[in-house]
Amino acid sequence: MSKRMKYNLTCVRSGLQIGVLEYDTVAGYMPYLSHWDNMCCLHPIFSMDTSRCLAFARSEWNRLAKQAEDMETTPGEDNILRVGFLAVLHSLGSVQQEVPSLPPLHIVQNNMNPLFKIAYWHYYLDSQRFKFPRFKITRLNHNTAFENVKDYIDVCFQIKEDYERGVNDLIEKEKIEQAEKALKALRNSWVTPASNRALWKWIRAHLPAKYEADAQGWMSTIFLGSERTILDFDKDEIELMSEIIISECPPGTAILFAVRERLSKIMAVYTDNKEAFSVDFEEYETEPTPLVQPKPADFPTKVAYIKANAIFYLQSRAREQHAAKLSKAGEF
């Protein structure tokens, strides 16, 4: 005899219920799931990459902070702020959490802004050599109530300053400089560097020395170039540049997202101007269908119309050339 049961899924970090698992029992036995006792569930915000997590948490903070201060938020909205704070804290990569716990709302309100600042800086630094001190959340200390989190954030800022003063390695200095510039650019909203030159400086900071000559030469020419400059290069060169950048730059960052957009735009410039107008003349030389010049109203975009119109003229020219050859040969 089977019986349907429900099992509440609870986030192991926040302690919030995040779903329900339904399962059938047969003769009192549950389905076999490997490591059932160790099943680990996390709130959806912990499934986001760092870029999206920070953006989401900041957006919700901007939306709800004033209402929370005036005690006009619902319990659900309070939990969004509390779990967002915990997620941003985890983004520092230094939290060791052994028990579910959420910070009280007043802790969030008093510490969210400085936490955002240090989290953004750490996110843009993206250095394997830098680490914050460990913050443990266990039943053996007061961190389950987050009473010490302000002191911890203050220590993180001090570690940041000590690190910046003590770094001698040129590559690490470049990373620090780019992280600071990105932090200033953020100001009060989530943004990525606007200029291609700023993006290129960030890329250069992460490219190995073996690509130095390429980075100074053809790669920078393509990445920073105008449409006319891009069209001077072959598709293989554009693809090689993209492969080098994506493979060498740190993943999961908002800056890399902006870099990917720039690379996509570069490839689109090449595709729209070269591949879009390739024509098989052999096909059009034997095509008996009368040619009809396209009209802009018949196409969804201007680019589609331009492509069709170009092909029309190429077809017309091919037919004229074919007819001239036949006439010259005396075949009609």
LINGI-V217015 format. One record per residue. RES is the residue in one letter. SS is DSSP state (A for helix, B for strand, O for the rest). BURIAL is I if it has 9 or more other C-alpha atoms within 8 Angstrom, else O. Layout:
BEGIN
res=(RES,RES)
ss=(SS,SS)
burial=(BURIAL,BURIAL)
END
This chain:
BEGIN
res=(M,S,K,R,M,K,Y,N,L,T,C,V,R,S,G,L,Q,I,G,V,L,E,Y,D,T,V,A,G,Y,M,P,Y,L,S,H,W,D,N,M,C,C,L,H,P,I,F,S,M,D,T,S,R,C,L,A,F,A,R,S,E,W,N,R,L,A,K,Q,A,E,D,M,E,T,T,P,G,E,D,N,I,L,R,V,G,F,L,A,V,L,H,S,L,G,S,V,Q,Q,E,V,P,S,L,P,P,L,H,I,V,Q,N,N,M,N,P,L,F,K,I,A,Y,W,H,Y,Y,L,D,S,Q,R,F,K,F,P,R,F,K,I,T,R,L,N,H,N,T,A,F,E,N,V,K,D,Y,I,D,V,C,F,Q,I,K,E,D,Y,E,R,G,V,N,D,L,I,E,K,E,K,I,E,Q,A,E,K,A,L,K,A,L,R,N,S,W,V,T,P,A,S,N,R,A,L,W,K,W,I,R,A,H,L,P,A,K,Y,E,A,D,A,Q,G,W,M,S,T,I,F,L,G,S,E,R,T,I,L,D,F,D,K,D,E,I,E,L,M,S,E,I,I,I,S,E,C,P,P,G,T,A,I,L,F,A,V,R,E,R,L,S,K,I,M,A,V,Y,T,D,N,K,E,A,F,S,V,D,F,E,E,Y,E,T,E,P,T,P,L,V,Q,P,K,P,A,D,F,P,T,K,V,A,Y,I,K,A,N,A,I,F,Y,L,Q,S,R,A,R,E,Q,H,A,A,K,L,S,K,A,G,E,F)
ss=(O,B,B,B,B,B,B,B,B,B,O,O,O,O,O,O,B,B,B,B,B,B,B,B,B,B,O,O,B,O,O,O,O,O,O,A,A,A,O,O,O,O,O,A,A,A,A,O,O,A,A,A,A,A,A,A,A,A,A,A,A,A,A,A,A,A,A,A,A,O,O,O,O,O,A,A,A,A,A,A,A,A,A,A,A,A,A,A,A,A,O,O,O,O,B,B,B,O,O,O,O,O,O,O,A,A,A,A,A,A,A,A,A,A,A,A,A,A,A,A,A,A,A,A,A,O,O,O,O,O,O,O,O,O,B,B,B,O,O,O,O,A,A,A,A,O,O,O,A,A,A,A,A,A,A,A,A,A,A,A,A,A,A,A,A,A,O,O,O,A,A,A,A,A,A,A,A,A,A,A,A,A,A,A,A,A,O,O,O,O,O,O,O,O,O,A,A,A,A,A,A,A,A,A,A,A,O,O,A,A,A,A,A,A,A,A,A,A,A,A,A,A,A,A,O,O,A,A,A,A,O,O,O,O,A,A,A,A,A,A,A,A,A,A,A,A,A,A,O,O,O,O,O,A,A,A,A,A,A,A,A,A,A,A,A,A,A,A,A,A,A,A,A,O,A,A,A,O,O,O,A,A,A,A,A,O,O,O,O,O,O,O,O,O,O,A,A,A,O,O,O,A,A,A,A,A,A,A,A,A,A,A,A,A,A,A,A,A,A,A,A,A,A,A,A,A,A,A,O,O,O,O)
burial=(O,O,O,O,O,O,O,I,I,I,I,I,I,I,I,O,O,I,O,O,O,O,I,I,I,I,O,O,O,O,O,O,O,O,O,O,O,O,O,O,O,I,I,O,I,I,O,I,O,I,I,O,I,I,I,O,I,I,O,I,I,O,O,I,I,O,I,I,O,O,O,O,I,O,O,O,I,I,O,I,I,I,I,I,I,I,I,I,I,I,I,I,O,I,I,O,I,O,I,I,I,I,I,I,I,O,I,I,I,O,I,I,O,O,I,I,I,I,I,I,I,I,I,I,I,O,O,O,O,O,O,I,O,O,O,I,I,I,O,O,O,I,I,I,I,I,I,O,O,O,O,I,I,O,O,I,I,O,I,O,O,O,I,I,O,O,O,O,O,O,O,I,I,I,I,I,O,I,I,I,O,I,I,O,I,I,O,O,O,O,O,I,I,O,O,I,O,I,I,I,I,I,I,O,I,I,I,O,O,O,O,I,O,I,I,O,O,O,I,I,I,I,I,I,I,O,O,O,I,I,I,O,I,O,O,O,O,I,O,O,I,I,O,O,I,I,O,I,I,O,O,I,I,O,I,I,I,I,I,I,O,I,I,O,O,I,I,O,I,I,I,I,I,O,O,O,I,O,O,O,O,O,O,I,I,O,O,O,O,O,O,O,O,I,O,O,O,O,I,O,O,O,O,I,I,O,I,I,I,I,I,I,O,I,I,I,O,I,I,O,O,I,O,O,O,I,I,O,O,O,O,O)
END
